[in-house]
Amino acid sequence: HQPLPNVGLSFFDMESDPYEANNLAGSRPVEQAELANLWNSWNTNNINNIQPPYYEYKGLIKQQYEYFNDSLVQASSDRGSYMVE
């Protein structure tokens, strides 16, 4: 089960479908269960990643940029112009 947007439950035959064009989820329950058991055994000792997925990270970077840019534009506007003698 992929937590990615619009992906959900997925099962692909990577040998015959390396581009993952044909989702076989539900059509091969025995192989799907075997793979799920292998995954769950392997994943038991894994530690969750502290980094958000790229699409979330990209959004956070954009928000931070906009916040700092807006702050700088506002500070520049508040300062007004000055004269040099």
PDB file with one MODEL, atoms N, CA, C and O in Angstrom:
MODEL        1
ATOM      1  N   HIS A   1       0.857  -1.190   0.000  1.00  0.00           N
ATOM      2  CA  HIS A   1       0.000   0.000   0.000  1.00  0.00           C
ATOM      3  C   HIS A   1       0.889   1.234   0.000  1.00  0.00           C
ATOM      4  O   HIS A   1       1.673   1.437   0.928  1.00  0.00           O
ATOM      5  N   GLN A   2       0.776   2.037  -1.006  1.00  0.00           N
ATOM      6  CA  GLN A   2       1.601   3.238  -1.149  1.00  0.00           C
ATOM      7  C   GLN A   2       0.885   4.442  -0.555  1.00  0.00           C
ATOM      8  O   GLN A   2      -0.275   4.688  -0.885  1.00  0.00           O
ATOM      9  N   PRO A   3       1.551   5.199   0.316  1.00  0.00           N
ATOM     10  CA  PRO A   3       0.932   6.400   0.878  1.00  0.00           C
ATOM     11  C   PRO A   3       1.017   7.607  -0.054  1.00  0.00           C
ATOM     12  O   PRO A   3       0.681   8.722   0.345  1.00  0.00           O
ATOM     13  N   LEU A   4       1.455   7.397  -1.269  1.00  0.00           N
ATOM     14  CA  LEU A   4       1.576   8.503  -2.213  1.00  0.00           C
ATOM     15  C   LEU A   4       0.206   8.908  -2.738  1.00  0.00           C
ATOM     16  O   LEU A   4      -0.706   8.082  -2.785  1.00  0.00           O
ATOM     17  N   PRO A   5       0.049  10.165  -3.130  1.00  0.00           N
ATOM     18  CA  PRO A   5      -1.251  10.617  -3.639  1.00  0.00           C
ATOM     19  C   PRO A   5      -1.708   9.809  -4.851  1.00  0.00           C
ATOM     20  O   PRO A   5      -0.933   9.582  -5.780  1.00  0.00           O
ATOM     21  N   ASN A   6      -2.938   9.387  -4.838  1.00  0.00           N
ATOM     22  CA  ASN A   6      -3.582   8.669  -5.949  1.00  0.00           C
ATOM     23  C   ASN A   6      -2.932   7.337  -6.307  1.00  0.00           C
ATOM     24  O   ASN A   6      -3.081   6.870  -7.437  1.00  0.00           O
ATOM     25  N   VAL A   7      -2.208   6.709  -5.366  1.00  0.00           N
ATOM     26  CA  VAL A   7      -1.582   5.424  -5.673  1.00  0.00           C
ATOM     27  C   VAL A   7      -2.320   4.296  -4.963  1.00  0.00           C
ATOM     28  O   VAL A   7      -2.813   3.378  -5.618  1.00  0.00           O
ATOM     29  N   GLY A   8      -2.405   4.348  -3.630  1.00  0.00           N
ATOM     30  CA  GLY A   8      -3.139   3.322  -2.887  1.00  0.00           C
ATOM     31  C   GLY A   8      -2.533   1.938  -3.015  1.00  0.00           C
ATOM     32  O   GLY A   8      -1.313   1.787  -3.078  1.00  0.00           O
ATOM     33  N   LEU A   9      -3.396   0.925  -3.054  1.00  0.00           N
ATOM     34  CA  LEU A   9      -2.960  -0.461  -3.124  1.00  0.00           C
ATOM     35  C   LEU A   9      -2.405  -0.750  -4.511  1.00  0.00           C
ATOM     36  O   LEU A   9      -3.079  -0.532  -5.517  1.00  0.00           O
ATOM     37  N   SER A  10      -1.166  -1.246  -4.557  1.00  0.00           N
ATOM     38  CA  SER A  10      -0.503  -1.477  -5.837  1.00  0.00           C
ATOM     39  C   SER A  10       0.226  -2.807  -5.821  1.00  0.00           C
ATOM     40  O   SER A  10       0.808  -3.200  -4.810  1.00  0.00           O
ATOM     41  N   PHE A  11       0.189  -3.495  -6.951  1.00  0.00           N
ATOM     42  CA  PHE A  11       0.915  -4.751  -7.115  1.00  0.00           C
ATOM     43  C   PHE A  11       1.268  -4.877  -8.594  1.00  0.00           C
ATOM     44  O   PHE A  11       0.383  -4.959  -9.445  1.00  0.00           O
ATOM     45  N   PHE A  12       2.568  -4.892  -8.896  1.00  0.00           N
ATOM     46  CA  PHE A  12       3.017  -4.896 -10.284  1.00  0.00           C
ATOM     47  C   PHE A  12       3.970  -6.063 -10.534  1.00  0.00           C
ATOM     48  O   PHE A  12       4.704  -6.478  -9.637  1.00  0.00           O
ATOM     49  N   ASP A  13       3.952  -6.585 -11.753  1.00  0.00           N
ATOM     50  CA  ASP A  13       4.919  -7.584 -12.198  1.00  0.00           C
ATOM     51  C   ASP A  13       6.068  -6.820 -12.837  1.00  0.00           C
ATOM     52  O   ASP A  13       5.996  -6.429 -14.002  1.00  0.00           O
ATOM     53  N   MET A  14       7.124  -6.613 -12.066  1.00  0.00           N
ATOM     54  CA  MET A  14       8.219  -5.751 -12.520  1.00  0.00           C
ATOM     55  C   MET A  14       9.012  -6.365 -13.680  1.00  0.00           C
ATOM     56  O   MET A  14       9.658  -5.636 -14.432  1.00  0.00           O
ATOM     57  N   GLU A  15       8.971  -7.688 -13.835  1.00  0.00           N
ATOM     58  CA  GLU A  15       9.684  -8.290 -14.968  1.00  0.00           C
ATOM     59  C   GLU A  15       8.987  -7.997 -16.289  1.00  0.00           C
ATOM     60  O   GLU A  15       9.636  -7.615 -17.263  1.00  0.00           O
ATOM     61  N   SER A  16       7.674  -8.173 -16.329  1.00  0.00           N
ATOM     62  CA  SER A  16       6.963  -7.963 -17.591  1.00  0.00           C
ATOM     63  C   SER A  16       6.400  -6.550 -17.725  1.00  0.00           C
ATOM     64  O   SER A  16       5.987  -6.144 -18.812  1.00  0.00           O
ATOM     65  N   ASP A  17       6.382  -5.789 -16.605  1.00  0.00           N
ATOM     66  CA  ASP A  17       5.808  -4.441 -16.625  1.00  0.00           C
ATOM     67  C   ASP A  17       6.690  -3.487 -15.811  1.00  0.00           C
ATOM     68  O   ASP A  17       6.255  -2.988 -14.774  1.00  0.00           O
ATOM     69  N   PRO A  18       7.938  -3.225 -16.273  1.00  0.00           N
ATOM     70  CA  PRO A  18       8.857  -2.398 -15.485  1.00  0.00           C
ATOM     71  C   PRO A  18       8.402  -0.949 -15.323  1.00  0.00           C
ATOM     72  O   PRO A  18       8.897  -0.243 -14.444  1.00  0.00           O
ATOM     73  N   TYR A  19       7.467  -0.499 -16.159  1.00  0.00           N
ATOM     74  CA  TYR A  19       6.982   0.878 -16.053  1.00  0.00           C
ATOM     75  C   TYR A  19       5.719   0.980 -15.195  1.00  0.00           C
ATOM     76  O   TYR A  19       5.114   2.047 -15.094  1.00  0.00           O
ATOM     77  N   GLU A  20       5.330  -0.136 -14.580  1.00  0.00           N
ATOM     78  CA  GLU A  20       4.184  -0.182 -13.663  1.00  0.00           C
ATOM     79  C   GLU A  20       2.925   0.400 -14.295  1.00  0.00           C
ATOM     80  O   GLU A  20       2.249   1.237 -13.696  1.00  0.00           O
ATOM     81  N   ALA A  21       2.617  -0.046 -15.502  1.00  0.00           N
ATOM     82  CA  ALA A  21       1.443   0.445 -16.214  1.00  0.00           C
ATOM     83  C   ALA A  21       0.182  -0.345 -15.870  1.00  0.00           C
ATOM     84  O   ALA A  21      -0.924   0.184 -15.981  1.00  0.00           O
ATOM     85  N   ASN A  22       0.335  -1.613 -15.450  1.00  0.00           N
ATOM     86  CA  ASN A  22      -0.802  -2.485 -15.203  1.00  0.00           C
ATOM     87  C   ASN A  22      -0.838  -2.905 -13.731  1.00  0.00           C
ATOM     88  O   ASN A  22      -0.081  -3.783 -13.317  1.00  0.00           O
ATOM     89  N   ASN A  23      -1.707  -2.288 -12.951  1.00  0.00           N
ATOM     90  CA  ASN A  23      -1.820  -2.597 -11.529  1.00  0.00           C
ATOM     91  C   ASN A  23      -2.580  -3.917 -11.364  1.00  0.00           C
ATOM     92  O   ASN A  23      -3.743  -4.024 -11.753  1.00  0.00           O
ATOM     93  N   LEU A  24      -1.916  -4.911 -10.788  1.00  0.00           N
ATOM     94  CA  LEU A  24      -2.495  -6.241 -10.619  1.00  0.00           C
ATOM     95  C   LEU A  24      -3.084  -6.456  -9.226  1.00  0.00           C
ATOM     96  O   LEU A  24      -3.413  -7.586  -8.865  1.00  0.00           O
ATOM     97  N   ALA A  25      -3.219  -5.399  -8.448  1.00  0.00           N
ATOM     98  CA  ALA A  25      -3.729  -5.528  -7.073  1.00  0.00           C
ATOM     99  C   ALA A  25      -5.050  -6.289  -7.065  1.00  0.00           C
ATOM    100  O   ALA A  25      -6.002  -5.918  -7.752  1.00  0.00           O
ATOM    101  N   GLY A  26      -5.089  -7.361  -6.274  1.00  0.00           N
ATOM    102  CA  GLY A  26      -6.293  -8.174  -6.136  1.00  0.00           C
ATOM    103  C   GLY A  26      -6.385  -9.333  -7.110  1.00  0.00           C
ATOM    104  O   GLY A  26      -7.157 -10.262  -6.872  1.00  0.00           O
ATOM    105  N   SER A  27      -5.627  -9.312  -8.198  1.00  0.00           N
ATOM    106  CA  SER A  27      -5.736 -10.373  -9.197  1.00  0.00           C
ATOM    107  C   SER A  27      -4.810 -11.561  -8.923  1.00  0.00           C
ATOM    108  O   SER A  27      -4.987 -12.626  -9.516  1.00  0.00           O
ATOM    109  N   ARG A  28      -3.838 -11.397  -8.043  1.00  0.00           N
ATOM    110  CA  ARG A  28      -2.910 -12.474  -7.682  1.00  0.00           C
ATOM    111  C   ARG A  28      -2.778 -12.512  -6.161  1.00  0.00           C
ATOM    112  O   ARG A  28      -1.733 -12.143  -5.626  1.00  0.00           O
ATOM    113  N   PRO A  29      -3.819 -12.953  -5.458  1.00  0.00           N
ATOM    114  CA  PRO A  29      -3.827 -12.872  -3.998  1.00  0.00           C
ATOM    115  C   PRO A  29      -2.724 -13.680  -3.311  1.00  0.00           C
ATOM    116  O   PRO A  29      -2.223 -13.257  -2.269  1.00  0.00           O
ATOM    117  N   VAL A  30      -2.335 -14.824  -3.862  1.00  0.00           N
ATOM    118  CA  VAL A  30      -1.293 -15.644  -3.231  1.00  0.00           C
ATOM    119  C   VAL A  30       0.055 -14.926  -3.290  1.00  0.00           C
ATOM    120  O   VAL A  30       0.739 -14.796  -2.275  1.00  0.00           O
ATOM    121  N   GLU A  31       0.434 -14.461  -4.486  1.00  0.00           N
ATOM    122  CA  GLU A  31       1.706 -13.755  -4.635  1.00  0.00           C
ATOM    123  C   GLU A  31       1.704 -12.452  -3.843  1.00  0.00           C
ATOM    124  O   GLU A  31       2.714 -12.064  -3.256  1.00  0.00           O
ATOM    125  N   GLN A  32       0.557 -11.788  -3.836  1.00  0.00           N
ATOM    126  CA  GLN A  32       0.436 -10.531  -3.107  1.00  0.00           C
ATOM    127  C   GLN A  32       0.632 -10.760  -1.610  1.00  0.00           C
ATOM    128  O   GLN A  32       1.304  -9.970  -0.946  1.00  0.00           O
ATOM    129  N   ALA A  33       0.049 -11.836  -1.073  1.00  0.00           N
ATOM    130  CA  ALA A  33       0.195 -12.158   0.350  1.00  0.00           C
ATOM    131  C   ALA A  33       1.640 -12.535   0.679  1.00  0.00           C
ATOM    132  O   ALA A  33       2.161 -12.142   1.723  1.00  0.00           O
ATOM    133  N   GLU A  34       2.289 -13.296  -0.210  1.00  0.00           N
ATOM    134  CA  GLU A  34       3.691 -13.665   0.006  1.00  0.00           C
ATOM    135  C   GLU A  34       4.577 -12.435   0.056  1.00  0.00           C
ATOM    136  O   GLU A  34       5.428 -12.300   0.935  1.00  0.00           O
ATOM    137  N   LEU A  35       4.368 -11.544  -0.895  1.00  0.00           N
ATOM    138  CA  LEU A  35       5.172 -10.321  -0.941  1.00  0.00           C
ATOM    139  C   LEU A  35       4.897  -9.450   0.289  1.00  0.00           C
ATOM    140  O   LEU A  35       5.822  -8.869   0.857  1.00  0.00           O
ATOM    141  N   ALA A  36       3.636  -9.359   0.698  1.00  0.00           N
ATOM    142  CA  ALA A  36       3.291  -8.577   1.891  1.00  0.00           C
ATOM    143  C   ALA A  36       3.981  -9.160   3.126  1.00  0.00           C
ATOM    144  O   ALA A  36       4.485  -8.410   3.961  1.00  0.00           O
ATOM    145  N   ASN A  37       4.008 -10.487   3.248  1.00  0.00           N
ATOM    146  CA  ASN A  37       4.687 -11.116   4.392  1.00  0.00           C
ATOM    147  C   ASN A  37       6.185 -10.842   4.368  1.00  0.00           C
ATOM    148  O   ASN A  37       6.777 -10.541   5.404  1.00  0.00           O
ATOM    149  N   LEU A  38       6.801 -10.943   3.196  1.00  0.00           N
ATOM    150  CA  LEU A  38       8.228 -10.636   3.084  1.00  0.00           C
ATOM    151  C   LEU A  38       8.499  -9.184   3.458  1.00  0.00           C
ATOM    152  O   LEU A  38       9.444  -8.892   4.190  1.00  0.00           O
ATOM    153  N   TRP A  39       7.669  -8.276   2.954  1.00  0.00           N
ATOM    154  CA  TRP A  39       7.830  -6.853   3.260  1.00  0.00           C
ATOM    155  C   TRP A  39       7.706  -6.604   4.752  1.00  0.00           C
ATOM    156  O   TRP A  39       8.546  -5.929   5.347  1.00  0.00           O
ATOM    157  N   ASN A  40       6.649  -7.153   5.360  1.00  0.00           N
ATOM    158  CA  ASN A  40       6.400  -6.922   6.784  1.00  0.00           C
ATOM    159  C   ASN A  40       7.528  -7.482   7.650  1.00  0.00           C
ATOM    160  O   ASN A  40       7.893  -6.874   8.656  1.00  0.00           O
ATOM    161  N   SER A  41       8.078  -8.629   7.272  1.00  0.00           N
ATOM    162  CA  SER A  41       9.216  -9.199   8.016  1.00  0.00           C
ATOM    163  C   SER A  41      10.424  -8.278   7.908  1.00  0.00           C
ATOM    164  O   SER A  41      11.085  -7.995   8.907  1.00  0.00           O
ATOM    165  N   TRP A  42      10.710  -7.815   6.708  1.00  0.00           N
ATOM    166  CA  TRP A  42      11.847  -6.930   6.485  1.00  0.00           C
ATOM    167  C   TRP A  42      11.649  -5.593   7.191  1.00  0.00           C
ATOM    168  O   TRP A  42      12.594  -5.043   7.756  1.00  0.00           O
ATOM    169  N   ASN A  43      10.427  -5.071   7.160  1.00  0.00           N
ATOM    170  CA  ASN A  43      10.144  -3.732   7.660  1.00  0.00           C
ATOM    171  C   ASN A  43      10.059  -3.660   9.185  1.00  0.00           C
ATOM    172  O   ASN A  43      10.054  -2.566   9.749  1.00  0.00           O
ATOM    173  N   THR A  44       9.993  -4.804   9.855  1.00  0.00           N
ATOM    174  CA  THR A  44       9.835  -4.828  11.310  1.00  0.00           C
ATOM    175  C   THR A  44      10.917  -4.044  12.036  1.00  0.00           C
ATOM    176  O   THR A  44      10.622  -3.359  13.015  1.00  0.00           O
ATOM    177  N   ASN A  45      12.152  -4.129  11.584  1.00  0.00           N
ATOM    178  CA  ASN A  45      13.267  -3.481  12.270  1.00  0.00           C
ATOM    179  C   ASN A  45      13.672  -2.143  11.672  1.00  0.00           C
ATOM    180  O   ASN A  45      14.648  -1.535  12.111  1.00  0.00           O
ATOM    181  N   ASN A  46      12.943  -1.692  10.689  1.00  0.00           N
ATOM    182  CA  ASN A  46      13.274  -0.407  10.067  1.00  0.00           C
ATOM    183  C   ASN A  46      12.822   0.753  10.942  1.00  0.00           C
ATOM    184  O   ASN A  46      11.857   0.631  11.697  1.00  0.00           O
ATOM    185  N   ILE A  47      13.514   1.863  10.838  1.00  0.00           N
ATOM    186  CA  ILE A  47      13.177   3.085  11.561  1.00  0.00           C
ATOM    187  C   ILE A  47      12.549   4.045  10.556  1.00  0.00           C
ATOM    188  O   ILE A  47      13.059   4.204   9.446  1.00  0.00           O
ATOM    189  N   ASN A  48      11.451   4.679  10.937  1.00  0.00           N
ATOM    190  CA  ASN A  48      10.794   5.620  10.035  1.00  0.00           C
ATOM    191  C   ASN A  48      11.728   6.763   9.668  1.00  0.00           C
ATOM    192  O   ASN A  48      12.492   7.256  10.497  1.00  0.00           O
ATOM    193  N   ASN A  49      11.650   7.167   8.416  1.00  0.00           N
ATOM    194  CA  ASN A  49      12.433   8.275   7.903  1.00  0.00           C
ATOM    195  C   ASN A  49      11.907   9.585   8.494  1.00  0.00           C
ATOM    196  O   ASN A  49      10.695   9.789   8.566  1.00  0.00           O
ATOM    197  N   ILE A  50      12.798  10.459   8.911  1.00  0.00           N
ATOM    198  CA  ILE A  50      12.364  11.732   9.478  1.00  0.00           C
ATOM    199  C   ILE A  50      12.049  12.748   8.390  1.00  0.00           C
ATOM    200  O   ILE A  50      11.394  13.756   8.655  1.00  0.00           O
ATOM    201  N   GLN A  51      12.510  12.494   7.166  1.00  0.00           N
ATOM    202  CA  GLN A  51      12.275  13.425   6.071  1.00  0.00           C
ATOM    203  C   GLN A  51      10.898  13.178   5.465  1.00  0.00           C
ATOM    204  O   GLN A  51      10.498  12.027   5.286  1.00  0.00           O
ATOM    205  N   PRO A  52      10.175  14.240   5.149  1.00  0.00           N
ATOM    206  CA  PRO A  52       8.890  14.045   4.467  1.00  0.00           C
ATOM    207  C   PRO A  52       9.135  13.598   3.027  1.00  0.00           C
ATOM    208  O   PRO A  52      10.230  13.799   2.502  1.00  0.00           O
ATOM    209  N   PRO A  53       8.141  12.998   2.382  1.00  0.00           N
ATOM    210  CA  PRO A  53       8.292  12.653   0.963  1.00  0.00           C
ATOM    211  C   PRO A  53       8.608  13.909   0.152  1.00  0.00           C
ATOM    212  O   PRO A  53       8.293  15.025   0.566  1.00  0.00           O
ATOM    213  N   TYR A  54       9.227  13.712  -0.996  1.00  0.00           N
ATOM    214  CA  TYR A  54       9.697  14.840  -1.807  1.00  0.00           C
ATOM    215  C   TYR A  54       8.591  15.842  -2.109  1.00  0.00           C
ATOM    216  O   TYR A  54       8.800  17.049  -1.995  1.00  0.00           O
ATOM    217  N   TYR A  55       7.404  15.344  -2.498  1.00  0.00           N
ATOM    218  CA  TYR A  55       6.343  16.281  -2.874  1.00  0.00           C
ATOM    219  C   TYR A  55       5.934  17.146  -1.689  1.00  0.00           C
ATOM    220  O   TYR A  55       5.596  18.314  -1.877  1.00  0.00           O
ATOM    221  N   GLU A  56       5.956  16.603  -0.466  1.00  0.00           N
ATOM    222  CA  GLU A  56       5.651  17.412   0.715  1.00  0.00           C
ATOM    223  C   GLU A  56       6.809  18.371   1.006  1.00  0.00           C
ATOM    224  O   GLU A  56       6.595  19.541   1.324  1.00  0.00           O
ATOM    225  N   TYR A  57       8.031  17.861   0.892  1.00  0.00           N
ATOM    226  CA  TYR A  57       9.228  18.662   1.162  1.00  0.00           C
ATOM    227  C   TYR A  57       9.289  19.858   0.207  1.00  0.00           C
ATOM    228  O   TYR A  57       9.613  20.972   0.617  1.00  0.00           O
ATOM    229  N   LYS A  58       8.977  19.619  -1.059  1.00  0.00           N
ATOM    230  CA  LYS A  58       8.992  20.681  -2.060  1.00  0.00           C
ATOM    231  C   LYS A  58       7.985  21.773  -1.679  1.00  0.00           C
ATOM    232  O   LYS A  58       8.274  22.961  -1.822  1.00  0.00           O
ATOM    233  N   GLY A  59       6.808  21.371  -1.195  1.00  0.00           N
ATOM    234  CA  GLY A  59       5.805  22.337  -0.768  1.00  0.00           C
ATOM    235  C   GLY A  59       6.266  23.144   0.429  1.00  0.00           C
ATOM    236  O   GLY A  59       6.017  24.347   0.506  1.00  0.00           O
ATOM    237  N   LEU A  60       6.949  22.477   1.377  1.00  0.00           N
ATOM    238  CA  LEU A  60       7.468  23.182   2.553  1.00  0.00           C
ATOM    239  C   LEU A  60       8.536  24.198   2.166  1.00  0.00           C
ATOM    240  O   LEU A  60       8.575  25.304   2.705  1.00  0.00           O
ATOM    241  N   ILE A  61       9.399  23.819   1.233  1.00  0.00           N
ATOM    242  CA  ILE A  61      10.441  24.742   0.762  1.00  0.00           C
ATOM    243  C   ILE A  61       9.802  25.965   0.116  1.00  0.00           C
ATOM    244  O   ILE A  61      10.232  27.093   0.355  1.00  0.00           O
ATOM    245  N   LYS A  62       8.778  25.745  -0.701  1.00  0.00           N
ATOM    246  CA  LYS A  62       8.093  26.858  -1.361  1.00  0.00           C
ATOM    247  C   LYS A  62       7.445  27.778  -0.332  1.00  0.00           C
ATOM    248  O   LYS A  62       7.540  29.000  -0.443  1.00  0.00           O
ATOM    249  N   GLN A  63       6.783  27.194   0.673  1.00  0.00           N
ATOM    250  CA  GLN A  63       6.161  28.009   1.717  1.00  0.00           C
ATOM    251  C   GLN A  63       7.197  28.841   2.454  1.00  0.00           C
ATOM    252  O   GLN A  63       6.976  30.021   2.722  1.00  0.00           O
ATOM    253  N   GLN A  64       8.331  28.225   2.783  1.00  0.00           N
ATOM    254  CA  GLN A  64       9.377  28.941   3.506  1.00  0.00           C
ATOM    255  C   GLN A  64       9.945  30.067   2.646  1.00  0.00           C
ATOM    256  O   GLN A  64      10.162  31.173   3.142  1.00  0.00           O
ATOM    257  N   TYR A  65      10.186  29.801   1.376  1.00  0.00           N
ATOM    258  CA  TYR A  65      10.690  30.840   0.479  1.00  0.00           C
ATOM    259  C   TYR A  65       9.707  32.006   0.417  1.00  0.00           C
ATOM    260  O   TYR A  65      10.101  33.165   0.543  1.00  0.00           O
ATOM    261  N   GLU A  66       8.428  31.692   0.224  1.00  0.00           N
ATOM    262  CA  GLU A  66       7.425  32.759   0.123  1.00  0.00           C
ATOM    263  C   GLU A  66       7.350  33.572   1.409  1.00  0.00           C
ATOM    264  O   GLU A  66       7.202  34.793   1.365  1.00  0.00           O
ATOM    265  N   TYR A  67       7.452  32.899   2.552  1.00  0.00           N
ATOM    266  CA  TYR A  67       7.411  33.605   3.835  1.00  0.00           C
ATOM    267  C   TYR A  67       8.584  34.584   3.941  1.00  0.00           C
ATOM    268  O   TYR A  67       8.386  35.755   4.263  1.00  0.00           O
ATOM    269  N   PHE A  68       9.803  34.109   3.673  1.00  0.00           N
ATOM    270  CA  PHE A  68      10.979  34.973   3.779  1.00  0.00           C
ATOM    271  C   PHE A  68      10.963  36.070   2.719  1.00  0.00           C
ATOM    272  O   PHE A  68      11.311  37.215   3.008  1.00  0.00           O
ATOM    273  N   ASN A  69      10.567  35.735   1.515  1.00  0.00           N
ATOM    274  CA  ASN A  69      10.501  36.734   0.459  1.00  0.00           C
ATOM    275  C   ASN A  69       9.477  37.815   0.817  1.00  0.00           C
ATOM    276  O   ASN A  69       9.765  39.005   0.684  1.00  0.00           O
ATOM    277  N   ASP A  70       8.304  37.418   1.261  1.00  0.00           N
ATOM    278  CA  ASP A  70       7.285  38.397   1.652  1.00  0.00           C
ATOM    279  C   ASP A  70       7.778  39.265   2.806  1.00  0.00           C
ATOM    280  O   ASP A  70       7.519  40.468   2.829  1.00  0.00           O
ATOM    281  N   SER A  71       8.488  38.666   3.764  1.00  0.00           N
ATOM    282  CA  SER A  71       9.037  39.425   4.899  1.00  0.00           C
ATOM    283  C   SER A  71      10.047  40.459   4.429  1.00  0.00           C
ATOM    284  O   SER A  71      10.045  41.593   4.908  1.00  0.00           O
ATOM    285  N   LEU A  72      10.915  40.074   3.491  1.00  0.00           N
ATOM    286  CA  LEU A  72      11.925  40.996   2.974  1.00  0.00           C
ATOM    287  C   LEU A  72      11.292  42.118   2.161  1.00  0.00           C
ATOM    288  O   LEU A  72      11.711  43.271   2.261  1.00  0.00           O
ATOM    289  N   VAL A  73      10.296  41.790   1.366  1.00  0.00           N
ATOM    290  CA  VAL A  73       9.607  42.811   0.577  1.00  0.00           C
ATOM    291  C   VAL A  73       8.920  43.800   1.515  1.00  0.00           C
ATOM    292  O   VAL A  73       8.970  45.010   1.292  1.00  0.00           O
ATOM    293  N   GLN A  74       8.274  43.280   2.573  1.00  0.00           N
ATOM    294  CA  GLN A  74       7.594  44.153   3.525  1.00  0.00           C
ATOM    295  C   GLN A  74       8.601  45.032   4.266  1.00  0.00           C
ATOM    296  O   GLN A  74       8.357  46.226   4.439  1.00  0.00           O
ATOM    297  N   ALA A  75       9.725  44.469   4.706  1.00  0.00           N
ATOM    298  CA  ALA A  75      10.750  45.243   5.412  1.00  0.00           C
ATOM    299  C   ALA A  75      11.315  46.331   4.503  1.00  0.00           C
ATOM    300  O   ALA A  75      11.555  47.452   4.952  1.00  0.00           O
ATOM    301  N   SER A  76      11.526  46.010   3.246  1.00  0.00           N
ATOM    302  CA  SER A  76      12.032  47.003   2.294  1.00  0.00           C
ATOM    303  C   SER A  76      11.023  48.120   2.098  1.00  0.00           C
ATOM    304  O   SER A  76      11.390  49.294   2.040  1.00  0.00           O
ATOM    305  N   SER A  77       9.769  47.761   1.999  1.00  0.00           N
ATOM    306  CA  SER A  77       8.708  48.751   1.826  1.00  0.00           C
ATOM    307  C   SER A  77       8.572  49.644   3.066  1.00  0.00           C
ATOM    308  O   SER A  77       8.352  50.849   2.945  1.00  0.00           O
ATOM    309  N   ASP A  78       8.702  49.056   4.241  1.00  0.00           N
ATOM    310  CA  ASP A  78       8.588  49.810   5.494  1.00  0.00           C
ATOM    311  C   ASP A  78       9.737  50.807   5.663  1.00  0.00           C
ATOM    312  O   ASP A  78       9.544  51.876   6.242  1.00  0.00           O
ATOM    313  N   ARG A  79      10.916  50.474   5.168  1.00  0.00           N
ATOM    314  CA  ARG A  79      12.082  51.345   5.292  1.00  0.00           C
ATOM    315  C   ARG A  79      11.923  52.635   4.492  1.00  0.00           C
ATOM    316  O   ARG A  79      12.371  53.700   4.916  1.00  0.00           O
ATOM    317  N   GLY A  80      11.290  52.527   3.350  1.00  0.00           N
ATOM    318  CA  GLY A  80      11.163  53.700   2.499  1.00  0.00           C
ATOM    319  C   GLY A  80      12.487  54.052   1.845  1.00  0.00           C
ATOM    320  O   GLY A  80      13.487  53.362   2.043  1.00  0.00           O
ATOM    321  N   SER A  81      12.492  55.111   1.077  1.00  0.00           N
ATOM    322  CA  SER A  81      13.736  55.503   0.402  1.00  0.00           C
ATOM    323  C   SER A  81      14.537  56.438   1.296  1.00  0.00           C
ATOM    324  O   SER A  81      14.004  57.009   2.248  1.00  0.00           O
ATOM    325  N   TYR A  82      15.796  56.589   0.990  1.00  0.00           N
ATOM    326  CA  TYR A  82      16.675  57.476   1.765  1.00  0.00           C
ATOM    327  C   TYR A  82      17.526  58.269   0.774  1.00  0.00           C
ATOM    328  O   TYR A  82      17.708  57.879  -0.379  1.00  0.00           O
ATOM    329  N   MET A  83      18.028  59.370   1.257  1.00  0.00           N
ATOM    330  CA  MET A  83      18.833  60.250   0.421  1.00  0.00           C
ATOM    331  C   MET A  83      20.303  60.156   0.829  1.00  0.00           C
ATOM    332  O   MET A  83      20.627  60.045   2.011  1.00  0.00           O
ATOM    333  N   VAL A  84      21.169  60.203  -0.156  1.00  0.00           N
ATOM    334  CA  VAL A  84      22.609  60.175   0.079  1.00  0.00           C
ATOM    335  C   VAL A  84      23.134  61.582  -0.222  1.00  0.00           C
ATOM    336  O   VAL A  84      22.843  62.138  -1.280  1.00  0.00           O
ATOM    337  N   GLU A  85      23.887  62.143   0.682  1.00  0.00           N
ATOM    338  CA  GLU A  85      24.438  63.491   0.476  1.00  0.00           C
ATOM    339  C   GLU A  85      25.904  63.447   0.179  1.00  0.00           C
ATOM    340  O   GLU A  85      26.526  64.491  -0.021  1.00  0.00           O
TER     341      GLU A  85
ENDMDL
END
